Amino acid sequence: STGSSGINAEYGGQQEEGGASSSTMFLNIGLSIGVLTRTVMDTVTGELSDTRTRYLGTRAVKLFRIPVHGVDAVLAISSRTWLSYFYQSRFHLSPLSYDTLEYACGFSSEQCTQGVVAISTNTLRILALEKLGAVFNQVTMPLKYTPRKFVIDEESSNMILIETDHNTFTENSKNQRKQQIAEEMVETADDESKMEAAKLAEQFLSEDLPEETFSSPKAGNGMWASQIRILSPIKQETLEIIKFEQNEAAFSICVCQFNNSPVPGLTYIVVGTSRDLSLAPRQCSGGFLYTYRLVDDGSHMELVHKTPVDDVPTALCPFQGRLLVGVGKLLRIYDLGKKKLLRKCENKHIPNLIV
């Protein structure tokens, strides 16, 4: 029933709580400010007690009673959709991993014995509720390489993550290697089969086999592919990808603000990479610290400068308006410079690799 002052109330029905033999009547009230209030109602006196509140979203809360596993449950619709129900003798209030709904009602058919029929924008949807009792609501997004670390820009809520894989070609190296193989096919063929070899080489170059099905070609030990990805978890889309050259691998990343920045309070992203890293024995030809600044409301990064280091920068951390860096077994403090990061001090007496 709909009450005054933007209150939308719905009886939650008699639900057994905690396996008790007696049933309890719950009164659920949806407020216009996006808050759900749930209170226990005495079935004899009508007295209200044990009131709980939960913020659900930015829109006024609409409540709909639906059956879940033979027991009454409440579907609360705001800017997100929530389900209030009992499962395995416990009360749950969980968000639905689905589009925003306008109205909903219980639905039952031969194909869907306990479902929900709902309106979303201008379409009619029939839903089946799955994975009751799940704690997390997850969405999977595919990545190019193995994610190593990520940071979050607090202003835009975007994720900046580094992806790195060993024994892997970059896209440019794959195309160069493919072109090299095609040229060798033609060069090694005798004069009679040159034309046929050229056709086979052309067909080989035009083939584009999906790596998800056929796997990617193995590059060998000491070969690395890496990139930086800016990801919007809210929109679930990639905003920008910055690719590194072959054999340059990103291992560390951090968000930092420098005290001597030309623009006070400007957010920088620092990424540590290695060059020609070999795992056994562990050695590399050097590394770099890439300093970026976020632009376009955190959706893109602009390179400020690139600072060479003599080992793998495995750890980065902001420290009192400067940057604390673990370069192999060395611990250094860097400050922001015009053309590169400036090393201020260094500790050489750490016996182990800093991670």
C-alpha positions in Angstrom: 0.0 0.0 0.0 1.2 3.5 -0.7 1.2 6.0 2.2 1.7 9.7 2.4 5.0 11.7 2.3 6.6 9.4 -0.3 6.4 6.3 1.9 5.8 3.0 0.1 5.0 0.2 2.5 4.6 -3.5 1.9 4.0 -6.3 4.3 6.8 -8.8 4.1 4.6 -11.7 5.1 5.1 -14.2 7.8 8.6 -15.6 7.5 10.3 -18.1 9.8 13.5 -16.6 11.2 16.4 -18.6 12.4 14.5 -21.9 12.1 12.1 -20.9 14.9 8.8 -22.6 15.1 6.9 -19.3 15.5 6.6 -16.9 12.5 7.4 -13.2 12.5 5.6 -10.4 10.6 7.9 -7.9 9.0 6.9 -4.4 7.8 9.1 -3.0 5.0 8.8 0.7 4.2 10.4 2.3 1.2 11.2 6.0 1.6 11.4 8.7 -1.1 15.0 9.4 -0.1 16.1 6.0 -1.2 16.1 4.3 2.2 14.5 1.0 3.1 13.2 0.5 6.6 12.4 -3.0 8.0 10.7 -3.4 11.3 9.2 -6.3 13.2 5.4 -6.1 13.7 3.6 -7.8 16.6 0.7 -9.8 15.0 -1.4 -9.3 18.1 -0.9 -5.8 19.3 0.5 -4.3 16.1 3.5 -2.9 18.0 6.6 -2.1 15.9 10.1 -3.0 17.2 13.7 -3.8 16.0 13.7 -1.2 13.2 16.6 -1.6 10.7 17.4 0.9 7.9 19.5 0.5 4.7 20.3 3.0 2.0 19.5 1.5 -1.4 20.0 4.2 -4.0 19.2 7.7 -5.2 15.6 7.1 -6.3 12.5 6.6 -4.2 12.1 3.0 -3.1 9.3 0.9 -4.6 8.4 -2.4 -2.9 6.9 -5.6 -4.4 6.2 -8.9 -2.7 7.3 -12.0 -4.6 7.7 -15.6 -3.7 11.2 -17.1 -3.3 11.6 -20.8 -2.5 8.0 -20.9 -1.3 8.5 -18.0 1.1 7.5 -14.4 0.8 10.3 -12.0 -0.2 10.4 -8.3 -1.0 11.8 -6.8 -4.1 13.0 -3.2 -3.4 13.5 -1.0 -6.5 15.6 2.2 -6.4 18.5 3.3 -8.6 19.5 -0.4 -8.1 17.3 -3.4 -7.4 17.6 -5.3 -4.1 16.0 -8.5 -2.9 15.1 -9.0 0.8 14.6 -12.6 1.7 15.4 -15.5 4.1 17.7 -18.3 2.9 19.2 -21.1 5.0 17.7 -19.6 8.2 19.4 -16.2 7.6 18.1 -12.9 6.4 19.7 -11.4 3.3 19.5 -8.1 1.5 21.3 -8.5 -1.7 21.6 -6.3 -4.9 20.5 -7.9 -8.2 23.1 -8.1 -11.0 20.7 -6.7 -13.5 19.5 -3.5 -15.3 17.4 -0.9 -13.4 13.8 -2.0 -13.1 10.6 0.2 -12.9 8.0 -2.3 -11.7 7.9 -6.0 -10.8 5.6 -8.8 -9.9 5.9 -12.5 -9.1 5.7 -14.9 -12.1 5.2 -18.6 -12.4 5.0 -20.9 -15.5 6.1 -24.4 -16.5 9.5 -23.2 -17.7 10.0 -20.8 -14.7 8.2 -21.9 -11.6 9.4 -19.0 -9.4 10.4 -16.0 -11.4 9.8 -12.2 -11.7 8.1 -10.3 -14.5 9.4 -6.7 -14.6 9.5 -3.6 -16.7 12.8 -2.0 -17.5 12.7 1.2 -19.6 10.3 0.2 -22.4 10.7 -3.6 -22.3 9.1 -6.4 -20.4 11.5 -8.8 -18.7 11.0 -12.2 -17.2 13.8 -13.0 -14.6 14.8 -16.1 -12.7 16.6 -15.5 -9.4 19.8 -17.6 -9.0 22.6 -18.0 -6.5 20.6 -17.1 -3.5 22.8 -16.4 -0.4 25.8 -15.3 -2.5 27.9 -12.6 -0.7 29.5 -10.9 -3.7 28.0 -9.5 -6.9 30.7 -9.9 -9.5 31.1 -9.0 -13.2 33.9 -10.5 -15.2 35.8 -8.4 -17.8 38.4 -10.0 -20.1 42.0 -8.7 -20.2 44.8 -9.0 -22.7 47.5 -10.1 -20.2 47.8 -11.2 -16.6 46.8 -8.4 -14.2 49.6 -7.7 -11.8 48.5 -4.6 -9.8 46.0 -1.9 -9.9 45.2 1.5 -8.3 42.0 3.5 -8.1 41.7 7.2 -8.9 39.5 8.6 -6.1 38.1 11.5 -8.1 36.9 9.5 -11.1 36.6 6.0 -9.5 38.5 4.6 -12.5 40.9 1.7 -12.1 44.4 1.9 -13.6 45.9 -1.6 -13.8 49.1 -3.0 -15.2 49.0 -6.3 -17.2 52.2 -8.3 -17.8 52.9 -11.8 -19.3 56.2 -13.7 -19.7 56.9 -15.8 -22.8 54.6 -13.6 -24.8 54.8 -11.5 -28.0 53.4 -8.0 -28.2 51.0 -7.3 -31.1 53.7 -5.6 -33.1 56.2 -8.5 -32.6 53.5 -11.0 -33.6 52.9 -9.2 -36.9 56.7 -8.9 -37.5 57.2 -12.5 -36.8 54.3 -13.5 -39.0 55.7 -11.4 -41.8 59.1 -13.0 -41.3 57.7 -16.5 -41.5 55.8 -15.7 -44.7 58.9 -14.3 -46.3 60.9 -17.5 -45.3 58.1 -19.7 -46.9 58.7 -18.0 -50.2 62.5 -17.8 -50.0 62.9 -21.5 -49.2 60.6 -22.7 -52.0 62.2 -23.8 -55.3 61.5 -22.1 -58.6 58.7 -24.4 -59.6 56.7 -23.9 -56.4 57.4 -20.2 -55.9 53.9 -19.2 -57.0 52.2 -21.7 -54.8 54.4 -20.7 -51.9 53.5 -17.1 -52.4 49.8 -18.0 -52.3 50.3 -20.0 -49.1 52.2 -17.1 -47.6 49.5 -14.6 -48.5 46.8 -16.9 -47.0 49.0 -17.3 -43.9 49.2 -13.5 -43.4 45.4 -13.1 -43.9 44.5 -15.7 -41.3 43.4 -14.3 -37.9 43.0 -17.2 -35.5 41.3 -16.2 -32.2 43.8 -16.7 -29.3 41.0 -17.6 -26.9 40.5 -20.8 -28.9 44.0 -21.6 -30.4 46.2 -20.0 -27.7 48.9 -17.4 -28.3 52.3 -18.2 -29.8 55.1 -18.7 -27.3 57.9 -16.2 -27.5 60.4 -18.0 -25.3 62.2 -17.2 -22.0 63.0 -13.5 -21.4 60.3 -12.3 -23.7 57.7 -10.0 -22.1 54.6 -8.2 -23.2 52.9 -5.5 -21.0 50.4 -2.7 -21.1 48.5 -0.2 -18.9 44.7 -0.2 -19.0 42.3 2.5 -17.6 39.1 0.7 -16.7 35.7 2.2 -15.7 34.2 -0.4 -13.3 30.9 1.5 -13.3 30.5 1.6 -17.1 32.4 -1.7 -17.4 34.5 -0.5 -20.3 38.1 0.2 -21.1 38.8 3.9 -21.5 42.5 3.7 -22.7 45.3 1.2 -23.3 49.0 2.2 -23.2 51.2 -0.5 -24.7 54.9 -1.1 -23.9 57.6 -2.3 -26.3 58.6 -5.9 -26.5 60.6 -7.1 -23.4 59.5 -4.2 -21.3 57.4 -5.4 -18.4 55.4 -3.4 -15.8 55.7 -4.6 -12.2 54.6 -1.7 -10.0 52.2 1.2 -10.0 51.0 3.8 -7.5 49.0 7.0 -7.3 51.1 9.9 -6.0 50.9 13.7 -5.4 54.1 15.7 -5.2 54.6 18.7 -3.0 56.6 20.5 -5.7 54.0 19.9 -8.5 53.4 22.9 -10.8 49.7 22.4 -10.2 49.0 21.8 -6.4 47.0 18.7 -5.7 47.5 17.2 -9.2 47.3 13.4 -9.3 50.2 11.5 -10.9 50.4 7.8 -11.8 53.9 6.3 -11.6 54.5 2.9 -13.3 57.7 0.9 -12.8 59.0 -1.3 -15.7 61.9 -3.6 -16.3 63.8 -4.1 -19.5 65.0 -7.5 -20.8 64.3 -9.3 -17.5 65.5 -12.9 -17.1 64.1 -14.9 -14.3 66.8 -17.6 -13.9 69.3 -16.2 -13.2 67.6 -13.0 -12.2 69.1 -10.1 -14.2 67.9 -7.3 -16.4 69.4 -4.5 -18.5 67.6 -1.8 -16.5 64.2 -0.3 -15.9 62.2 2.9 -16.0 59.8 4.9 -14.0 57.1 6.4 -16.1 55.3 9.4 -14.7 51.9 10.2 -16.1 49.2 12.7 -15.2 45.5 12.0 -15.4 43.5 14.1 -17.9 40.0 14.2 -19.2 38.4 13.5 -15.8 40.7 10.5 -15.2 39.8 8.8 -18.5 43.2 9.2 -20.1 46.9 9.6 -19.1 49.5 11.9 -20.4 53.2 11.1 -20.2 55.2 13.6 -18.2 58.6 12.0 -18.4 60.5 8.7 -18.2 63.2 8.1 -15.6 65.8 5.3 -16.1 66.9 3.1 -13.2 69.5 0.4 -12.9 67.3 -2.5 -11.7 63.6 -3.6 -11.5 61.4 -1.1 -9.7 59.4 -3.7 -7.8 57.7 -1.4 -5.2 56.3 2.1 -5.4 54.7 4.1 -2.6 53.8 7.8 -2.0 55.8 9.2 1.0 55.3 12.7 2.4 54.8 14.4 -0.9 57.5 12.4 -2.6 57.9 8.9 -4.1 59.4 5.9 -2.3 60.8 3.3 -4.7 62.2 -0.1 -4.2 64.8 -0.7 -7.0 66.0 -4.2 -6.6 67.7 -4.2 -3.1 67.9 -0.3 -3.0 65.4 1.9 -1.3 65.2 5.4 -2.8 63.2 8.6 -2.5 62.4 10.5 -5.6 60.9 14.0 -6.2 59.3 15.4 -9.2 61.5 17.1 -11.7 60.9 18.9 -15.1 62.6 16.2 -17.3 62.7 13.2 -14.9 62.3 12.2 -11.3 65.1 13.5 -9.1 66.7 11.0 -6.7 67.0 12.6 -3.2 68.4 9.8 -1.0 69.1 6.1 -1.0 69.5 3.2 1.4 72.0 0.5 0.1 72.0 -1.7 3.2 68.8 -3.9 2.6 69.9 -7.5 2.0 66.8 -8.7 0.1 64.7 -7.7 -2.9 62.1 -5.0 -1.9 58.6 -6.0 -2.9 
